[in-house]
Amino acid sequence: MTRQLASKTATKTKAPKAKATPAQAKGTTITLEDALRQLESLGNAGVRAQNAKKSVFGDGAGDNQFGVALGDIRMVAKKIKTNHALALSLWDTANVDAQFLATLLFEPKKLSAKEMDRLVRSIAYVRVADWLISYVLANFPDKETLREGWMDDDDRWAARAGWQLTASRVAKSPDGLDLPALLSRIESEMADAKPEVQWTMNNTLANIGIHNPKLRKRAIDIGEKLGIYRDYPVSKGCTSPFAPIWINFMVSRQGK
C-alpha cells in the first residue's frame, strides 16, 4: 500500500521519453566505469532539476547525479541483468542514478544484515530510499529483525525503512503486531518526526484504519487531530495521503 500511495499521490508530470541506451557487447562483463558512462550519457537537465527539489517527503538530491529518467534506468538494468558485485560498486559511488540502478541489480539473499543496514543508512535521497526498500529490502530474508531495530532508531532512513516495513506488515501479516500501541506511537511522535519518517508513519496509520475495522475510528481521529497532509495537493484521479480521506476512500472502494 505504501508504494501504491506514493505513486497515486505524486504530482502527475510527463516523464522524459526514454533514450536509447548504448549497446552492450554480447558476452562481455560490464564494469563500473562502463555503467557510469552509460548513465552519464542518458543524463537530463530537467530530471536533475526535478530531483533537486525539496518536498514534503524530504530533501532533494544533491549534485552527485546525472539526472537519468527512471525509465532509462530500468532499460539499462534490463540489459545488464542481475549483477550483485556491480550493484555494490554502483551504490558506493553515492551517485543518485547509480544507486537507482544498483537497486535493480542486487541479489538480496547475498546481503548480510550488516550490509543491508549499511545500505539503508547511506541513503541520501528519498526516492532512492523507496527503490531500495521496495526492490531489495522487501526481498531480504531477515528484514523482520531489522524492522524491529529500526523502529526505535534515530537515523531518519532506518526509521523510514522500519515504518515502511511495518505498514506492509499491517496490510499483509499483522499477527504479532501491537496495533493499538502503534497508533499511540503515531499519535505522540508523528507530528515531530522528520519528513522522511512522517510519510511512512502515515502509511502505517492509514493501513491500520483500512484493514482493521475495530481500530478504524481511532485511526481516523488521530489523522484528523494531527492534520498531516490535510492540504496536500492532489491531482485529478489520485487519492489524498491525508489519512482520514485515504482510509475512507479505500474502505468504500473495497466495500468493507
C-alpha positions as CSV (number, residue, x, y, z in Angstrom):
1,M,0.0,0.0,0.0
2,T,2.9,2.4,0.7
3,R,4.2,2.2,-2.8
4,Q,0.7,2.4,-4.2
5,L,0.0,5.6,-2.4
6,A,3.3,7.2,-3.3
7,S,2.6,6.7,-7.0
8,K,-1.0,7.7,-6.7
9,T,-0.5,10.9,-4.8
10,A,2.6,12.2,-6.6
11,T,2.0,15.2,-8.9
12,K,1.4,14.0,-12.4
13,T,4.3,15.1,-14.6
14,K,5.2,13.9,-18.0
15,A,8.3,11.7,-17.7
16,P,11.1,12.4,-20.2
17,K,11.0,10.0,-23.1
18,A,13.3,7.1,-22.7
19,K,16.5,7.4,-24.7
20,A,18.2,4.5,-26.5
21,T,20.8,3.1,-24.2
22,P,24.3,2.3,-25.7
23,A,24.5,-1.3,-26.9
24,Q,26.4,-3.7,-24.7
25,A,28.6,-6.2,-26.5
26,K,27.4,-9.8,-26.2
27,G,29.4,-11.9,-23.7
28,T,31.2,-9.0,-22.1
29,T,31.2,-8.2,-18.4
30,I,30.2,-4.6,-17.8
31,T,32.5,-2.7,-15.5
32,L,31.6,0.1,-13.0
33,E,33.1,2.6,-15.4
34,D,31.0,1.3,-18.3
35,A,27.9,1.5,-16.3
36,L,28.6,5.1,-15.1
37,R,29.4,6.2,-18.7
38,Q,26.0,4.7,-19.9
39,L,24.2,6.6,-17.1
40,E,26.0,9.8,-17.8
41,S,25.2,9.7,-21.5
42,L,21.5,9.5,-20.5
43,G,21.6,12.5,-18.2
44,N,18.9,15.1,-18.5
45,A,19.0,18.7,-17.0
46,G,15.2,18.7,-16.4
47,V,15.4,15.4,-14.4
48,R,18.4,16.8,-12.4
49,A,16.3,19.9,-11.5
50,Q,13.3,17.9,-10.5
51,N,15.4,15.6,-8.3
52,A,17.0,18.5,-6.6
53,K,13.7,20.0,-5.4
54,K,12.8,19.7,-1.7
55,S,9.4,18.4,-0.9
56,V,7.2,17.2,1.9
57,F,8.9,13.9,1.6
58,G,12.3,15.4,2.5
59,D,15.4,17.0,0.9
60,G,16.0,16.8,-2.8
61,A,19.0,15.1,-4.4
62,G,22.4,16.7,-4.2
63,D,24.9,17.4,-7.0
64,N,26.1,13.8,-7.3
65,Q,23.6,12.8,-10.0
66,F,23.3,12.7,-13.8
67,G,19.6,13.1,-13.9
68,V,18.6,9.9,-15.7
69,A,14.9,9.3,-16.2
70,L,13.7,6.3,-14.2
71,G,12.5,4.5,-17.4
72,D,16.0,4.8,-18.8
73,I,17.5,3.3,-15.7
74,R,15.2,0.4,-16.0
75,M,16.3,-0.1,-19.6
76,V,20.0,-0.1,-18.5
77,A,19.2,-2.6,-15.7
78,K,17.3,-4.9,-18.2
79,K,20.4,-5.1,-20.4
80,I,22.8,-5.7,-17.5
81,K,20.6,-8.2,-15.6
82,T,21.4,-9.2,-12.0
83,N,24.9,-8.3,-11.0
84,H,25.4,-8.2,-7.3
85,A,29.1,-7.2,-7.3
86,L,28.4,-4.3,-9.7
87,A,25.4,-3.2,-7.6
88,L,27.6,-2.9,-4.5
89,S,30.2,-0.8,-6.5
90,L,27.4,1.4,-8.0
91,W,25.9,2.0,-4.6
92,D,29.2,3.0,-3.1
93,T,29.7,5.9,-5.6
94,A,26.8,7.7,-3.8
95,N,25.6,8.9,-7.2
96,V,21.8,9.0,-7.3
97,D,21.4,7.4,-10.7
98,A,24.0,4.7,-9.9
99,Q,22.1,3.9,-6.7
100,F,18.8,3.7,-8.5
101,L,20.4,1.2,-10.9
102,A,22.0,-0.7,-8.1
103,T,18.6,-1.5,-6.5
104,L,17.6,-3.3,-9.7
105,L,20.8,-5.4,-9.8
106,F,21.2,-6.6,-6.2
107,E,20.6,-10.1,-5.1
108,P,19.0,-9.6,-1.6
109,K,19.8,-13.1,-0.4
110,K,23.5,-12.4,-0.8
111,L,23.4,-9.4,1.6
112,S,24.2,-9.8,5.3
113,A,22.1,-8.0,7.8
114,K,25.1,-5.7,8.5
115,E,25.3,-4.9,4.8
116,M,21.6,-4.2,4.5
117,D,21.7,-1.9,7.4
118,R,24.7,-0.1,5.9
119,L,22.9,0.4,2.6
120,V,19.8,1.9,4.3
121,R,21.9,4.3,6.5
122,S,23.9,5.5,3.5
123,I,20.8,6.8,1.6
124,A,20.8,10.5,0.7
125,Y,17.7,10.8,-1.4
126,V,14.2,9.8,-0.6
127,R,13.2,8.3,-3.9
128,V,16.3,6.1,-3.8
129,A,15.2,5.0,-0.3
130,D,11.9,3.9,-1.7
131,W,13.5,1.9,-4.5
132,L,15.9,0.2,-2.1
133,I,13.1,-0.7,0.3
134,S,10.8,-1.9,-2.5
135,Y,13.2,-3.9,-4.6
136,V,15.9,-5.0,-2.1
137,L,14.8,-4.8,1.5
138,A,11.3,-6.2,0.8
139,N,13.0,-9.4,-0.5
140,F,15.7,-9.6,2.2
141,P,15.2,-12.8,4.3
142,D,15.8,-11.3,7.7
143,K,14.0,-8.0,7.2
144,E,11.8,-8.5,10.3
145,T,14.8,-8.4,12.6
146,L,16.0,-5.2,11.0
147,R,12.5,-3.8,11.1
148,E,12.2,-4.3,14.9
149,G,15.5,-2.5,15.5
150,W,14.8,0.4,13.1
151,M,11.5,1.2,14.7
152,D,13.4,2.9,17.6
153,D,16.3,4.3,15.5
154,D,17.2,8.0,15.4
155,D,18.6,7.7,11.9
156,R,15.9,9.0,9.5
157,W,16.5,6.4,6.8
158,A,16.5,3.5,9.2
159,A,13.3,4.8,10.8
160,R,11.7,5.3,7.4
161,A,12.5,1.8,6.4
162,G,11.2,0.4,9.7
163,W,7.9,2.2,9.4
164,Q,7.5,1.2,5.8
165,L,8.1,-2.4,6.6
166,T,5.6,-2.1,9.4
167,A,3.0,-0.6,7.1
168,S,3.4,-3.6,4.8
169,R,3.1,-6.0,7.7
170,V,-0.1,-4.3,8.9
171,A,-1.6,-4.9,5.4
172,K,-0.3,-8.4,4.8
173,S,0.6,-10.2,8.0
174,P,-0.4,-8.2,11.1
175,D,-0.3,-11.1,13.6
176,G,2.1,-10.3,16.4
177,L,1.9,-6.6,15.9
178,D,0.5,-4.5,18.8
179,L,-1.7,-2.2,16.6
180,P,-3.1,-0.1,19.4
181,A,0.5,0.6,20.6
182,L,1.5,1.6,17.1
183,L,-1.4,4.0,17.0
184,S,-0.3,5.5,20.3
185,R,3.2,6.0,19.0
186,I,2.0,7.6,15.8
187,E,-0.3,9.9,17.8
188,S,2.5,11.1,20.1
189,E,5.5,11.0,17.7
190,M,4.4,11.7,14.1
191,A,3.9,15.5,14.4
192,D,7.6,16.0,15.3
193,A,9.1,13.2,13.1
194,K,11.4,14.1,10.2
195,P,9.6,14.4,6.8
196,E,11.2,11.2,5.6
197,V,9.8,9.3,8.5
198,Q,6.4,11.1,8.7
199,W,5.4,9.6,5.3
200,T,5.8,6.0,6.3
201,M,4.3,6.6,9.7
202,N,1.3,7.9,7.9
203,N,1.2,4.8,5.7
204,T,1.1,2.7,8.8
205,L,-1.7,4.8,10.3
206,A,-3.7,4.6,7.1
207,N,-3.2,0.8,6.7
208,I,-4.3,0.2,10.3
209,G,-7.5,2.1,9.6
210,I,-8.1,0.4,6.3
211,H,-7.5,-3.2,7.4
212,N,-8.8,-3.1,11.0
213,P,-12.4,-2.1,11.4
214,K,-12.2,-2.1,15.2
215,L,-9.4,0.5,15.1
216,R,-10.7,2.4,12.1
217,K,-12.4,5.2,14.1
218,R,-9.3,5.7,16.3
219,A,-7.0,5.9,13.2
220,I,-9.3,8.4,11.5
221,D,-9.5,10.5,14.7
222,I,-5.7,10.5,15.0
223,G,-5.4,11.6,11.4
224,E,-7.9,14.4,12.0
225,K,-6.1,15.5,15.2
226,L,-2.6,15.6,13.6
227,G,-3.8,17.1,10.3
228,I,-0.7,16.0,8.4
229,Y,-1.1,16.1,4.6
230,R,-4.6,17.6,5.1
231,D,-3.7,20.3,2.5
232,Y,-1.5,18.1,0.3
233,P,-2.2,19.0,-3.4
234,V,-3.8,16.1,-5.2
235,S,-4.1,15.7,-9.0
236,K,-7.3,14.6,-10.6
237,G,-7.7,10.8,-10.2
238,C,-5.3,10.5,-7.4
239,T,-6.0,9.7,-3.7
240,S,-5.1,12.2,-0.9
241,P,-2.4,11.0,1.6
242,F,-4.4,12.6,4.4
243,A,-5.2,9.5,6.4
244,P,-8.9,10.1,7.1
245,I,-9.6,10.7,3.4
246,W,-7.4,7.8,2.3
247,I,-8.9,5.3,4.8
248,N,-12.5,6.2,3.9
249,F,-11.8,6.0,0.2
250,M,-10.2,2.6,0.4
251,V,-12.8,1.2,2.7
252,S,-15.6,2.5,0.4
253,R,-13.8,1.0,-2.7
254,Q,-13.3,-2.3,-1.1
255,G,-16.8,-2.4,0.4
256,K,-15.5,-3.1,3.9
